[in-house]
Amino acid sequence: MKEIQRLEEFKKSVNNKFNVYNSLFLNLPYRHIENVGMVIPLMLDQCQKGLKSGQNPKEILEAFFENFMTIDSEKDRIDFMFRIIQYVERQVVLYDSVEDAAFPKLYKHSNNLAIKDYSELVDKNKSWDKVSDHLSNFSARLVLTAHPTQFYTPAVLDIISELRTLILEDRIDDIDIALQQLGLTSLINSKKPTPLDEAKNIIYILRNVYYDAVGELYAYLKRNINNSEFENYNIMKLGFWPGGDRDGNPFVTADITNDVADELRVTLMKCYYNDLKKLQKRLTFSGLQDDINKLRSNLYTAMFNPNKRVGYQDIIGPLNEIRIVLVEKYHSLYLEELDYFIDKVKIFKTHFATLDIRQDHSMHIKVITEVLTKNNLIKESLDELSEAELIDILLHKNIDLKNGDYKEEITNETIKNVLQLKSIQEKNGEEGCNRYIISNSEDIFSVLFVFALFKWCGWDEKEISFDIVPLFETMKGMDESEGIMQQLFDMPEYMAHVKQRSEKQTMMLGFSDGTKDGGYLKANWSILKTKESLSGVCDKNNIKAIFFDGRGGPPARGGGKTHRFYAAQTKDIANNEIQLTIQGQTITSTYGTKEQFIYNCEQLLTAGLSNNFYGDDNVITTSQRELIEQLSELSFEKYDDLKHHDKFMSYLENMSTLKYYTKANIGSRPGKRGNKAKLELSDLRAISFVGSWSQLKQNVPGYFGLGTAIKAIKDEGRMEEVKGLYKNVPVFRALMSNSMMALSKCYFELTAYMKEDPEYGEFWVILKNEYDLSKAMLLEISGMEILMEQEAISRESIKIRENIVLPLLVIQQYALQKIGEDSSFKELYEKIVTRSLYGNINASRNSA
């Protein structure tokens, strides 16, 4: 019943409103675009009919220009296609705004449990103390990353925010003006952003959305948790990667890291100052003015001077004094408003968000090699040492590291960064920067190299105030992880460090490179098994396991429905905290407004409750595990064969938009790790890898191999067992549902012309056959007639978005075809391909 209500609300508040406001675009009073809005529905119709009848994009557009537009000049056609792209980009912005504005109405009809629903449930069975205790100790951490899959500039985000407000109030004249503003505002960066630019873009969201949203979420929890002494200020924490994530990004320097830490703190001081200024208008009592004015003055100076230190006690101390006087002398007037502000200060302290440091293990190998060579412990290679000898040096040798003593820039930069981390903690507080993550961890040295770097940069090993976090993202890393952690726990020096860090060990499991490496099912199944084994090894050593999940936007990068994912975890997985990365469009699409943020954070917390109180139901039997294992291996074999197909990399390079990701002014990171002349899959970033498949509307990493695996089991006469997995094993059902989402965003008709290509035709057929088989098999095991049958809202949203951008996709493919013909306008066609990336990805929101 609720799903029907939600669908009706969606049609009324999203579909109908978008159609009404979209019509305003037809009247934009700007030169060159007056006919574009009228033509786009006709172009969409011709694209749909043409693709279904087997025409290729070139045939469709050339017929369109000849029959409907009478544009003969190739240059004029190119100009017109650019105008189409610009127009559709703005349609996407409008649709985002309409959908976001409708969110509060849509979630009223949601079936998901809220905190207050748990209150009612537990009141019935008298287990409230257990729930209250869990929430008083539980924590969720959203870590915002700089991954370049969201391209709205702050100016456009302001327009989107304004449009949301206007749409909620149906102020059509003002909406018309806002759309005119949008028509004149550039949607893309004029130049490649720096890491500091990226950080400032996301800090914009921290300041304008999350600062108030976290405060309101905490106040909401306090009201609904039925515990007057509730004081879990860590229940919702924010993490931050821009400016600290140097994995594959040579532009993130020690200076950038320091600047971003300052930017976070200074921006928070601005938030505090504005709150205090509002409060002062109410706390007008003479006995409070001196303390308020002194605090305001301190915050004001700290807003503009990064060198001005205002510590946590410098803020919370005066506020507590003000509170005492307010209660004792002024009848607690406006106490609730003051407490609301105090709670925010206790949550954000002086850091706003925790700035994580991340680097790839291969870079640390280079650093340690040069350090040991300079100190005459090796001649030129770490291979000269046995494992025991290297461990002994890392744990017991004293080396004094100084920036500038080394030839290699990476060595000096790494030393400089570790040396400055103490001062960042002094300015922003210990929570401001206290985690060092090592990508591609596959042995104990990934952790020990970092441990040694801290010691050699002057940290007392008993006082290293950083969690050292291995990121197990490859199949090899996950397979070896249990042994790696046990070996580390067996070392008294490292164990002493873990005990000093509250007896907790954080371990990150990466979905992006795991999926690229092992395929969809094997990667995700390996992650679950790895979590279980790491939970066991930590438990055996009396250590609390904390899992940090690298969850990208699309299923192909570990994304999909977050609540569904966490609620499906088995009882053998430690559930002390939920930590996950929020990437790209997910920042604005899932957590982009106050209402969305509060709702989705609440879903994270209730997912933790579900796992804690109903985790016993999430038991996977031995026979079920064996079957999932078999499916995992079968799907991996199929995916691995594809990876090693001699056309795999050249297909991506020559038939997709892969090379154009690096040409777009999207993000500060290069499109691949390293600078090898020949592109290799291991060097390719998951963003551009997954994104390229998405632009082709093929979404290969989100399902490839599943159809073959399920069909093989079916041929053994065991299809009922697979159906049983879907019905009875939540984690398997969650994975299959996410895969259905990836399949639902495929549209092989767009690239059907490739099957006639003499070089890549056979490869395209392999992709199409697996898509068809995967779709058929997933529908059969789920008993559904259509993909995402039970998710009508998501299905409708995808449909509308795909229709909006289909003209862009056809134009993009047309341009790729013309580039392949070596057109005299090749450079302009390459610009069309690059420019069309933005609208397509923004429309997808999670890129698959």
C-alpha positions in Angstrom: 0.0 0.0 0.0 2.8 2.4 0.9 4.6 1.7 -2.4 1.4 2.7 -4.3 1.1 5.9 -2.2 4.8 6.7 -2.9 4.4 6.1 -6.6 1.3 8.4 -6.7 3.3 11.0 -4.8 6.2 10.6 -7.1 4.0 11.2 -10.2 2.5 14.3 -8.6 5.5 15.9 -6.9 8.3 14.8 -9.3 7.0 13.8 -12.8 4.3 16.4 -13.1 6.3 19.2 -11.6 9.3 18.5 -13.8 7.1 18.6 -16.9 5.6 21.9 -15.8 8.9 23.6 -14.9 10.7 22.0 -17.8 8.3 23.9 -20.1 9.8 27.1 -18.7 13.0 26.3 -20.5 11.2 26.8 -23.8 10.9 30.5 -23.1 14.5 31.2 -22.0 15.2 34.6 -23.7 18.7 33.7 -25.0 20.1 33.7 -28.5 20.8 30.4 -30.2 18.8 28.3 -27.9 15.2 29.4 -28.7 14.6 26.3 -30.8 16.5 23.8 -28.8 13.8 23.1 -26.2 11.2 22.5 -29.0 13.5 20.2 -30.8 14.7 17.9 -28.0 11.5 15.9 -27.6 11.6 15.3 -31.4 15.2 14.3 -31.2 14.5 11.9 -28.2 11.7 10.3 -30.3 13.9 9.9 -33.3 16.8 8.4 -31.1 14.4 5.9 -29.5 12.8 4.8 -32.8 16.1 4.8 -34.6 18.0 2.7 -32.0 15.1 0.2 -31.7 15.1 -0.3 -35.5 18.8 -0.9 -35.6 20.1 2.4 -36.8 23.4 3.6 -35.5 23.9 7.1 -33.9 25.5 8.5 -37.0 22.5 7.4 -39.2 20.0 8.7 -36.7 21.5 12.2 -36.3 22.3 12.7 -40.0 18.6 11.8 -40.9 17.5 14.1 -38.1 19.5 17.1 -39.4 18.4 16.5 -43.0 14.7 15.8 -42.3 13.9 18.1 -39.3 16.5 20.8 -39.0 17.8 21.4 -42.5 21.3 22.0 -41.2 23.7 21.1 -44.0 27.1 22.5 -42.8 29.0 20.1 -40.6 30.3 23.0 -38.5 26.7 24.2 -37.9 25.7 20.7 -36.9 28.5 20.6 -34.4 27.4 24.0 -33.0 23.9 22.8 -32.7 25.0 19.6 -30.8 26.9 21.8 -28.3 23.7 23.7 -27.7 21.8 20.5 -27.1 24.4 19.4 -24.6 24.2 22.7 -22.7 20.4 22.5 -22.7 20.2 18.9 -21.5 22.7 19.6 -18.7 20.4 22.2 -17.3 17.4 19.9 -17.6 19.3 17.5 -15.4 19.9 20.3 -12.8 16.2 21.0 -12.8 15.2 17.4 -12.4 17.7 17.0 -9.5 16.1 20.0 -7.8 12.5 18.7 -8.3 13.4 15.3 -7.0 15.2 16.6 -4.0 12.4 19.0 -3.2 10.0 16.0 -3.3 12.0 13.9 -0.9 10.3 14.8 2.4 6.9 13.9 0.9 8.2 10.6 -0.6 9.9 9.3 2.5 6.7 9.7 4.6 5.5 6.7 2.7 8.7 4.7 3.2 8.7 1.2 4.7 12.1 1.7 6.4 12.2 1.8 10.1 13.1 5.1 11.9 14.6 5.5 15.4 11.1 6.3 16.8 9.8 3.1 15.2 12.4 1.2 17.1 11.2 3.0 20.2 7.7 1.6 19.7 8.9 -1.9 18.9 11.2 -2.2 21.9 8.6 -0.7 24.3 6.4 -3.7 23.4 9.1 -6.2 24.3 10.7 -4.3 27.1 14.2 -4.3 25.5 14.6 -0.6 25.4 17.7 -0.6 27.7 19.5 -2.8 25.2 18.7 -0.4 22.3 19.5 2.7 24.3 22.8 1.2 25.4 23.7 0.2 21.9 23.0 3.7 20.5 24.9 5.3 23.4 28.0 3.4 22.3 27.4 3.0 18.5 28.9 5.3 15.9 28.5 5.9 12.2 31.1 7.7 10.1 30.5 9.2 6.7 33.8 9.9 4.9 33.5 12.4 2.1 35.9 11.7 -0.8 37.3 13.8 -3.6 36.5 11.2 -6.2 35.5 13.2 -9.3 32.0 12.0 -10.1 30.1 15.1 -9.2 30.6 18.1 -11.3 28.4 20.9 -10.0 30.3 24.0 -9.0 29.4 25.8 -5.8 27.5 28.4 -8.0 25.3 25.7 -9.5 24.8 24.1 -6.0 23.5 27.5 -4.8 21.0 27.5 -7.7 19.9 24.0 -7.0 19.4 24.9 -3.4 17.4 28.0 -4.4 15.3 25.9 -6.9 14.5 23.3 -4.2 13.1 26.0 -2.0 11.1 27.7 -4.8 9.7 24.4 -6.0 8.5 23.5 -2.5 6.6 26.7 -2.5 5.5 26.5 -6.1 6.7 30.0 -6.8 6.6 29.7 -10.6 7.7 33.3 -11.4 10.8 33.0 -9.2 11.5 29.6 -10.7 11.4 31.1 -14.1 14.0 33.7 -13.0 16.2 31.0 -11.4 16.1 29.0 -14.6 17.2 32.1 -16.5 20.1 32.4 -14.1 20.9 28.7 -14.6 20.9 29.3 -18.4 23.6 31.9 -18.1 25.7 30.1 -15.4 28.5 27.8 -16.5 28.0 24.2 -15.3 31.6 23.2 -15.7 35.0 24.2 -14.3 36.9 26.5 -16.7 40.2 24.8 -15.6 41.2 21.6 -13.8 40.5 21.9 -10.1 43.3 21.7 -7.6 43.0 19.4 -4.6 42.3 22.6 -2.5 39.5 23.5 -4.9 38.0 20.1 -4.5 38.2 20.4 -0.7 36.6 23.8 -0.7 33.7 22.5 -2.9 32.9 19.8 -0.4 33.5 22.1 2.6 30.8 24.2 1.0 28.4 21.3 1.6 29.7 20.8 5.2 29.0 24.4 6.0 25.7 24.8 4.2 24.1 21.4 4.8 25.9 19.1 7.2 26.6 21.5 10.0 22.9 22.1 10.7 21.9 18.6 9.6 24.2 16.8 12.1 22.9 19.1 14.8 19.3 18.4 14.0 19.9 14.7 13.7 21.5 14.7 17.2 18.6 16.7 18.6 16.2 14.3 17.0 18.0 11.3 18.5 17.9 12.8 21.9 14.2 13.3 21.7 13.5 9.8 20.5 16.0 7.7 22.4 14.1 7.8 25.7 17.3 8.4 27.7 17.7 11.7 29.5 21.4 11.1 29.9 22.1 10.4 26.3 25.5 12.0 25.4 27.0 10.1 22.4 28.5 13.0 20.5 30.3 10.5 18.3 27.1 8.8 17.0 27.4 10.5 13.6 31.0 11.5 12.7 32.2 13.1 9.5 35.5 12.1 7.7 37.2 14.0 4.9 39.6 12.8 2.1 40.1 15.8 -0.1 43.6 17.2 0.6 44.7 14.1 2.6 44.2 11.4 -0.1 47.4 11.2 -2.0 46.8 7.8 -3.5 47.4 8.3 -7.2 47.3 12.1 -6.9 50.8 13.7 -7.0 49.1 17.1 -6.6 48.2 16.5 -2.9 51.2 17.8 -1.1 52.0 18.4 2.6 51.2 22.1 2.1 47.8 21.2 0.6 47.0 18.9 3.6 47.9 21.7 6.0 45.8 24.3 4.0 42.8 21.9 3.9 43.0 21.3 7.7 43.0 25.1 8.2 40.1 25.5 5.8 38.0 23.0 7.8 38.8 24.7 11.1 38.3 28.2 9.8 35.0 27.3 8.2 33.8 25.7 11.4 34.6 28.9 13.3 32.4 30.8 10.8 29.5 28.4 11.6 30.0 28.9 15.3 30.2 32.7 15.0 27.0 32.8 13.0 25.2 30.6 15.6 26.5 32.7 18.5 25.5 35.9 16.8 21.9 34.5 16.5 21.9 33.4 20.1 23.1 36.8 21.3 19.9 38.3 19.9 18.0 36.3 22.4 20.4 36.1 25.3 20.2 39.9 25.8 20.7 39.7 29.6 23.4 41.9 31.1 25.1 39.1 33.1 25.9 37.2 29.9 27.2 39.9 27.6 30.9 39.9 28.6 31.3 36.2 28.0 29.4 36.2 24.8 31.3 39.3 23.4 34.7 37.8 24.3 33.8 34.5 22.7 32.5 36.3 19.6 35.7 38.3 19.3 37.8 35.1 19.5 35.7 33.3 16.9 35.7 36.4 14.6 39.5 36.5 14.7 39.8 32.8 14.1 37.5 33.1 11.1 40.0 35.1 9.1 43.4 34.2 10.6 44.4 30.5 10.2 47.2 31.1 12.7 44.8 32.2 15.4 44.3 29.2 17.7 41.0 28.9 19.5 40.9 25.5 21.2 37.9 23.4 22.1 38.0 24.5 25.8 38.2 28.1 24.7 34.8 27.6 23.1 33.0 25.1 25.3 34.3 26.7 28.6 32.6 30.1 28.1 29.4 28.4 26.8 29.2 26.2 29.9 29.6 29.4 32.1 26.9 31.1 30.1 24.6 28.1 30.6 25.1 28.1 34.4 24.3 31.8 34.6 21.3 31.4 32.3 19.9 28.6 34.5 20.6 30.3 37.9 19.7 33.9 37.1 17.5 34.0 34.0 15.0 31.2 34.5 16.6 29.0 31.8 15.1 31.2 29.1 16.2 30.0 25.6 18.1 27.1 27.3 17.0 24.7 24.6 18.6 26.9 21.9 21.8 27.3 23.9 22.0 23.5 24.5 21.5 22.9 20.8 24.5 25.1 20.0 26.6 23.5 22.8 25.8 20.0 21.4 27.1 21.1 18.0 30.3 22.3 19.6 30.7 19.0 21.4 30.2 17.1 18.1 32.4 19.2 15.8 34.9 20.5 18.4 37.5 22.4 16.4 37.9 20.0 13.5 34.5 19.9 11.7 35.5 16.6 9.9 38.4 14.2 10.5 41.0 14.7 7.7 42.3 11.2 6.7 45.7 10.6 5.2 45.9 8.0 2.5 48.8 6.8 0.4 49.4 3.7 -1.8 51.8 1.1 -0.3 54.0 1.2 -3.4 54.9 4.8 -2.6 56.0 3.8 0.9 58.2 1.1 -0.5 60.0 3.8 -2.5 60.3 6.0 0.6 61.6 3.2 2.9 64.0 2.0 0.3 65.6 5.4 -0.1 65.7 5.9 3.7 67.4 2.6 4.4 69.8 3.1 1.5 70.9 6.5 2.7 71.4 5.1 6.2 73.6 2.3 4.8 71.2 -0.5 5.9 70.8 -1.7 2.3 72.7 -1.0 -1.0 69.7 -0.5 -3.2 66.8 -2.9 -2.6 64.7 -4.1 0.3 65.1 -7.6 -1.1 68.6 -7.7 0.3 67.0 -8.1 3.8 65.2 -11.1 5.1 61.7 -10.5 6.5 63.0 -10.8 10.0 65.8 -8.3 9.4 63.4 -5.8 7.9 61.0 -6.2 10.8 63.8 -5.6 13.3 64.9 -2.4 11.5 61.3 -1.1 11.4 60.6 -1.8 15.0 63.9 -1.2 16.7 66.2 1.0 14.6 66.3 4.7 15.4 66.5 6.9 12.4 66.1 10.7 12.4 64.2 11.7 9.3 64.4 15.3 8.0 62.7 16.8 5.0 65.1 17.8 2.3 67.7 15.1 3.1 66.7 12.9 0.2 66.9 13.0 -3.6 63.4 11.7 -4.4 60.5 14.1 -4.1 58.1 11.4 -2.8 60.5 10.7 0.1 60.8 14.4 1.2 57.1 15.0 0.7 56.2 11.9 2.8 58.5 13.0 5.6 57.3 16.6 5.5 53.7 15.4 5.8 54.3 13.1 8.7 56.3 15.7 10.5 53.5 18.3 10.2 50.7 16.0 11.5 51.4 16.9 15.1 50.9 20.6 14.4 47.6 19.8 12.6 46.4 17.9 15.7 47.5 20.9 17.9 45.4 23.3 15.7 42.4 21.1 15.0 42.4 18.7 17.9 43.4 15.1 17.9 40.2 14.2 16.1 41.1 16.6 13.3 43.6 14.2 11.7 44.2 10.8 13.3 44.1 8.1 10.7 46.6 7.0 8.1 45.2 4.6 5.4 47.4 2.4 3.2 46.0 1.4 -0.2 46.8 -1.9 -1.7 47.8 -3.5 1.6 48.9 -7.1 0.9 51.5 -7.8 3.6 52.5 -6.7 7.1 54.9 -4.1 5.8 52.0 -1.9 4.6 51.3 -1.2 8.3 54.9 -1.4 9.6 56.3 1.1 7.1 53.9 3.7 8.4 54.5 2.7 12.0 58.3 3.2 11.4 57.8 6.5 9.6 55.9 8.0 12.6 58.7 6.8 15.0 61.5 8.1 12.7 59.7 11.5 12.4 59.9 12.0 16.2 56.8 10.3 17.6 57.2 8.3 20.7 55.9 4.8 19.7 53.8 4.7 22.9 52.1 8.0 22.0 51.4 7.7 18.2 48.0 9.3 18.1 47.1 7.8 14.7 45.2 4.8 13.7 47.1 2.9 11.1 44.5 1.5 8.7 45.3 -1.2 6.1 43.1 -1.1 3.0 42.6 -4.6 1.7 41.2 -4.0 -1.8 42.7 -6.7 -4.1 41.8 -10.4 -4.0 45.3 -11.1 -2.8 45.0 -8.5 0.0 41.7 -9.9 1.2 43.0 -13.5 1.1 46.1 -12.7 3.1 44.4 -10.2 5.5 43.7 -12.5 8.5 47.3 -13.8 8.5 48.6 -10.2 8.2 46.6 -9.0 11.2 47.5 -11.9 13.3 51.2 -11.5 12.5 50.9 -7.8 13.5 49.0 -8.6 16.7 51.8 -11.1 17.6 54.3 -8.2 17.7 54.4 -6.7 21.2 55.3 -3.2 19.8 52.4 -3.1 17.4 50.0 -4.6 20.0 51.0 -1.9 22.5 50.1 0.7 19.8 46.7 -0.8 19.3 46.0 -1.0 23.0 47.0 2.6 23.3 44.4 3.4 20.5 41.5 2.2 22.8 42.1 -1.5 21.8 40.5 -0.9 18.4 41.8 -1.8 14.9 40.3 -0.1 11.9 40.6 -2.0 8.6 39.3 -0.7 5.3 37.9 -3.0 2.7 37.8 -1.4 -0.8 35.0 -2.2 -3.2 36.2 -0.2 -6.2 39.5 -2.0 -7.1 38.2 -5.3 -5.7 35.4 -5.3 -8.2 37.8 -4.3 -11.0 40.1 -7.1 -9.9 37.7 -9.9 -9.1 34.4 -9.1 -10.7 31.1 -8.2 -9.0 30.1 -11.3 -7.0 33.5 -12.6 -6.1 34.7 -9.2 -4.9 31.6 -8.6 -2.7 31.5 -12.2 -1.4 35.2 -12.0 -0.6 34.6 -8.8 1.4 32.0 -10.5 3.5 34.2 -13.5 4.2 37.1 -11.2 4.9 35.0 -9.2 7.4 34.1 -12.5 9.2 37.7 -13.7 9.4 39.0 -10.3 10.5 36.3 -10.1 13.1 37.4 -13.5 14.4 41.1 -12.7 14.5 40.4 -9.4 16.3 38.1 -11.1 18.8 40.7 -13.8 19.5 43.2 -11.0 20.4 40.7 -9.0 22.5 40.7 -6.2 19.9 37.6 -4.4 18.7 37.4 -4.7 14.9 36.2 -1.5 13.1 35.4 -1.9 9.4 35.7 1.0 7.1 33.9 0.3 3.8 34.9 1.9 0.5 31.4 2.2 -0.9 31.3 4.1 -4.2 28.1 5.4 -5.8 27.3 2.6 -8.2 27.1 -1.1 -7.4 30.1 -1.6 -9.6 32.1 0.4 -7.1 30.5 -1.2 -4.0 27.5 1.2 -3.8 23.8 0.5 -4.1 21.3 0.5 -1.3 23.4 1.2 1.9 20.8 0.3 4.5 20.1 -3.0 2.7 23.9 -3.7 2.7 24.5 -3.2 6.4 21.3 -4.8 7.6 22.3 -8.0 5.7 25.6 -8.4 7.5 26.0 -11.8 9.3 26.3 -12.2 13.0 29.9 -13.1 12.6 30.8 -9.6 11.5 31.8 -7.1 14.1 29.2 -4.4 14.4 30.9 -1.8 16.6 30.7 1.0 14.1 29.6 1.7 10.6 32.1 3.6 8.5 31.8 4.2 4.8 33.1 6.5 2.0 30.5 8.8 0.3 31.7 9.4 -3.2 30.8 11.7 -6.1 27.1 12.3 -6.8 26.2 10.3 -3.6 27.3 13.3 -1.6 24.6 15.5 -3.1 22.0 12.9 -4.2 21.8 10.9 -1.0 23.1 13.3 1.6 22.7 16.6 -0.2 19.8 18.2 1.7 19.1 18.3 5.4 16.1 16.0 5.1 18.0 13.5 3.0 21.0 13.6 5.3 19.0 13.0 8.4 16.9 10.3 6.8 19.8 8.3 5.4 22.0 8.7 8.5 19.1 7.4 10.5 18.9 4.4 8.2 22.5 3.7 8.8 21.9 3.7 12.6 18.8 1.5 12.3 20.8 -0.9 10.0 23.2 -1.2 12.9 20.3 -1.9 15.2 18.8 -4.5 12.8 22.2 -6.3 12.6 22.6 -6.2 16.4 19.1 -7.4 17.3 18.2 -9.5 14.3 21.6 -10.6 13.3 20.9 -14.1 14.4 18.5 -14.3 11.5 21.3 -13.5 9.1 23.0 -16.9 9.4 24.4 -18.5 6.2 24.4 -22.2 6.4 27.3 -24.3 5.2 25.4 -25.5 2.1 24.4 -22.0 1.3 28.0 -20.8 1.7 29.2 -23.6 -0.6 26.7 -22.5 -3.3 27.6 -18.8 -3.1 31.2 -19.8 -3.2 30.5 -21.9 -6.3 28.6 -19.0 -8.0 31.4 -16.6 -7.0 34.1 -18.7 -8.6 32.0 -19.4 -11.8 31.3 -15.7 -12.2 34.9 -14.8 -11.6 36.1 -17.3 -14.3 33.8 -15.6 -16.8 34.9 -12.1 -15.8 38.6 -13.1 -15.7 38.3 -14.5 -19.2 36.9 -11.1 -20.3 39.7 -9.2 -18.5 42.3 -11.3 -20.4 40.5 -11.0 -23.8 43.0 -9.5 -26.2 40.5 -6.7 -27.0 39.5 -5.8 -23.4 41.8 -2.8 -22.9 41.8 -1.6 -26.5 38.0 -1.7 -26.6 37.9 0.6 -23.5 40.6 2.9 -25.0 39.1 3.1 -28.5 35.4 2.5 -28.2 34.5 4.1 -24.9 35.1 7.6 -23.3 38.0 6.3 -21.1 40.7 8.6 -22.5 38.3 11.6 -22.3 38.0 11.5 -18.5 41.5 12.8 -18.2 40.7 15.6 -20.7 37.7 16.9 -18.7 38.3 19.4 -15.9 36.6 17.0 -13.5 39.1 16.2 -10.8 42.6 16.9 -9.8 43.8 13.3 -10.0 45.3 11.7 -13.1 43.1 9.1 -14.7 45.6 6.3 -13.9 48.2 5.5 -11.3 51.8 5.9 -12.5 53.0 7.1 -15.9 53.5 3.9 -18.0 53.2 4.4 -21.7 50.9 1.4 -22.1 47.7 1.4 -20.2 47.2 -1.5 -17.9 44.1 -2.5 -15.9 46.0 -2.5 -12.6 46.9 1.2 -13.1 43.5 2.3 -14.2 41.4 4.1 -11.6 38.1 2.5 -10.7 36.3 5.9 -11.3 37.2 6.1 -15.0 37.0 2.3 -15.5 33.4 2.0 -14.1 32.4 5.4 -15.6 33.5 4.4 -19.1 31.3 1.3 -19.0 28.5 3.5 -17.7 28.8 6.0 -20.5 28.5 3.1 -23.0 25.3 2.0 -21.1 26.9 -1.4 -20.7 27.8 -1.3 -16.9 29.9 -4.5 -17.2 31.5 -4.4 -13.7 28.0 -4.4 -12.1 26.9 -7.9 -13.2 29.3 -9.5 -15.7 29.6 -13.2 -15.0 26.5 -13.6 -12.9 24.3 -14.9 -15.8 26.9 -17.5 -16.7 27.3 -18.6 -13.1 23.6 -19.0 -12.3 23.0 -20.7 -15.7 25.7 -23.3 -14.9 24.0 -24.2 -11.6 20.6 -24.3 -13.4 22.1 -26.8 -15.9 23.0 -29.0 -12.9 19.3 -29.0 -12.0 19.9 -26.8 -8.9 17.9 -23.7 -9.8 15.7 -24.0 -6.7 18.7 -23.8 -4.5 19.7 -20.5 -6.1 16.1 -19.2 -5.6 16.4 -20.3 -2.0 19.5 -18.2 -1.6 17.7 -15.1 -3.0 14.8 -15.7 -0.7 16.6 -16.7 2.5 20.0 -15.1 2.5 19.8 -11.3 2.9 23.3 -10.5 1.8 22.9 -12.5 -1.4 19.6 -10.8 -2.1 21.1 -7.4 -1.5 23.9 -8.1 -4.0 21.5 -9.4 -6.6 19.2 -6.4 -6.2 22.2 -4.0 -6.7 23.1 -6.0 -9.8 19.6 -5.5 -11.1 20.0 -1.8 -10.7 23.2 -1.9 -12.8 21.4 -4.0 -15.4 18.4 -1.6 -15.5 20.7 1.2 -16.5 22.1 -0.7 -19.5 21.0 0.2 -23.0 22.9 -2.0 -25.5 20.8 -0.6 -28.4 23.0 2.5 -28.1 26.1 0.6 -29.2 24.5 -2.1 -31.3 26.3 -0.7 -34.3 29.6 -2.0 -32.8 28.6 -5.6 -33.5 29.4 -4.9 -37.1 32.8 -3.5 -36.3 35.5 -5.8 -37.8 37.8 -5.5 -34.8 35.4 -5.2 -31.9 32.2 -6.8 -33.1 32.9 -10.2 -31.5 33.8 -8.6 -28.2 30.6 -6.5 -28.2 28.6 -9.7 -28.7 30.3 -11.3 -25.7 29.1 -8.3 -23.6 25.6 -8.3 -24.9 25.1 -12.1 -24.5 26.2 -11.9 -20.8 23.9 -8.9 -20.3 20.9 -10.9 -21.7 21.8 -14.0 -19.8 22.3 -12.1 -16.5 19.0 -10.3 -16.8 17.1 -13.5 -17.6 18.7 -15.4 -14.7 18.2 -12.7 -12.1 14.5 -12.3 -13.1 14.1 -16.1 -12.8 15.7 -16.4 -9.4 13.8 -13.4 -8.0 10.4 -14.3 -9.6 10.1 -10.8 -11.0 8.7 -9.9 -14.4 10.8 -6.8 -14.8 14.0 -5.5 -13.2 13.6 -3.6 -9.9 9.9 -4.6 -9.9 9.5 -3.9 -6.2 11.3 -0.5 -6.4 8.9 1.5 -8.5 10.2 4.9 -7.5 13.8 4.1 -8.3 12.7 2.5 -11.5 10.6 5.6 -12.6 13.5 8.0 -11.6 15.9 6.0 -13.7 13.5 6.0 -16.6 13.1 9.8 -16.6 16.8 10.4 -16.2 17.7 8.0 -19.0 15.2 9.8 -21.3 16.6 13.2 -20.5 20.2 12.2 -21.4 19.5 9.8 -24.3 20.1 12.6 -26.9 23.4 13.3 -25.2 24.4 9.7 -25.4 23.5 9.5 -29.0 25.5 12.7 -29.7 28.4 11.2 -27.8 28.4 8.0 -29.8 28.0 10.0 -33.0 31.1 12.1 -32.1 33.1 8.9 -31.3 32.1 7.5 -34.7 33.2 10.7 -36.5 36.5 10.6 -34.5 37.0 7.0 -35.7 36.6 8.3 -39.3 39.3 10.9 -38.7 37.1 13.8 -39.5 38.6 17.2 -40.3 36.7 18.5 -37.2 38.2 15.8 -35.0 39.2 18.3 -32.3 35.6 19.6 -32.0 34.2 16.1 -31.9 36.6 15.3 -29.0 35.3 18.3 -27.2 31.8 17.1 -27.7 32.7 13.7 -26.2 34.4 15.3 -23.2 31.6 17.8 -22.6 28.9 15.2 -22.8 30.5 13.3 -19.9 29.2 15.9 -17.4 25.5 15.7 -18.1 25.5 12.0 -18.5 27.2 11.4 -15.2 25.2 14.0 -13.3 22.0 12.5 -14.6 23.1 9.0 -13.5 23.7 10.2 -9.9 25.5 6.9 -9.1 27.0 6.4 -12.5 25.7 2.8 -13.0 
